[in-house]
Amino acid sequence: MAATVLIVEDQMLIAWHLSDLIEGAGHRVLSIARNPAEAMEAAARQRPDFALMDIRLHGGTSGLEAARMLFECWGVRSIYISANLDPATRAEAEPLQPLGFVGKPFLPADVLDAVERAVKAVG
């Protein structure tokens, strides 16, 4: 099954790399958002199957806040891709039913494995 994915990442080189990985695996990237407001706007236009979510976003905004809004408004769950995946952050994400965690710097295979697990979980 091909999934539709929202990427929420403020570092554009990383976002483009993630987009290439996702599309190369046969899925569709709906949008790249740099902050919670852009993520909500993108999700309002087209509901993604799930999001790839950085924890720290542009302007000091929170990926956890973006993930919470996506989850509460539309039931969109996230794979967290971040260098900030300490136990407290993971615990904060738990009520949002995370689809996975991938640490930065990441290996492409780790991202693709997490995406395939997410596709099965939401499918």
C-alpha positions in Angstrom: 0.0 0.0 0.0 1.3 3.5 -0.9 1.0 6.0 1.9 0.6 9.7 1.9 3.1 11.4 4.2 3.5 14.9 5.7 7.1 15.9 6.5 7.5 18.3 9.3 11.2 19.4 9.3 12.7 22.8 9.4 16.1 21.9 7.9 15.3 21.8 4.2 18.2 19.6 3.1 17.0 17.0 5.6 13.4 17.4 4.5 14.3 17.0 0.8 16.4 13.9 1.6 13.4 12.4 3.5 11.1 13.3 0.7 13.4 11.5 -1.8 13.5 8.4 0.4 9.7 8.3 0.9 9.0 8.8 -2.8 11.7 6.4 -3.8 9.9 3.8 -1.7 6.7 4.3 -3.6 4.9 6.6 -1.2 3.7 10.2 -1.8 4.9 13.2 0.1 1.9 15.6 0.4 3.9 18.6 1.8 6.9 19.7 3.7 6.1 22.0 6.7 8.6 23.9 8.8 6.5 24.6 11.9 3.2 23.6 13.5 1.1 26.2 11.7 2.4 25.0 8.3 1.8 21.4 9.3 -1.8 22.1 10.3 -2.4 24.0 7.1 -1.1 21.2 5.0 -3.1 18.5 6.9 -6.2 20.6 6.6 -5.9 20.6 2.8 -5.0 16.9 2.4 -5.1 14.4 5.3 -1.9 12.5 5.4 -1.7 8.8 6.5 1.0 9.9 8.9 3.7 12.5 9.5 7.5 12.4 9.8 8.1 14.8 12.7 11.1 16.6 13.9 11.0 17.5 17.6 12.6 21.0 17.4 11.3 23.2 14.6 11.8 26.6 13.1 11.7 29.6 15.4 11.8 27.4 18.6 8.5 25.8 17.9 7.8 22.2 19.0 7.3 19.2 16.9 5.5 17.6 19.8 3.0 20.4 19.7 2.5 20.0 16.0 2.1 16.2 16.5 -0.4 16.8 19.3 -2.5 19.1 17.1 -2.4 16.7 14.1 -3.4 13.8 16.3 -6.2 15.6 18.2 -7.7 17.2 15.0 -7.4 14.4 12.5 -6.0 11.4 14.2 -2.7 11.7 12.3 0.1 9.8 14.0 3.8 10.5 13.7 7.2 8.9 13.2 9.6 11.1 15.2 12.9 11.7 13.5 15.1 13.8 15.8 18.3 14.1 17.7 16.2 14.8 20.7 14.7 11.5 21.6 15.6 11.3 25.3 13.3 9.2 27.6 11.3 12.3 28.7 10.6 13.3 25.1 9.5 9.8 24.3 7.2 9.8 27.3 5.7 13.1 26.2 5.0 11.6 22.8 3.4 8.4 24.1 -0.2 9.7 24.4 0.0 10.6 20.7 0.4 6.9 19.8 3.8 7.3 18.0 4.4 5.1 15.0 8.2 5.0 15.7 11.3 6.9 16.6 14.4 7.4 14.4 17.5 9.2 15.8 19.4 11.8 13.9 21.7 11.4 12.2 19.8 8.7 10.6 20.5 5.9 8.1 18.1 5.7 5.1 17.4 2.1 6.0 16.2 3.1 9.5 13.8 5.7 8.0 12.4 3.2 5.4 12.0 0.5 8.1 10.0 2.9 10.3 7.9 4.0 7.3 7.1 0.4 6.3 6.1 -0.4 9.9 3.9 2.8 10.0 2.2 1.8 6.7 1.2 -1.5 8.2 0.0 0.1 11.4 -2.2 2.7 9.7 -3.2 0.5 6.8 
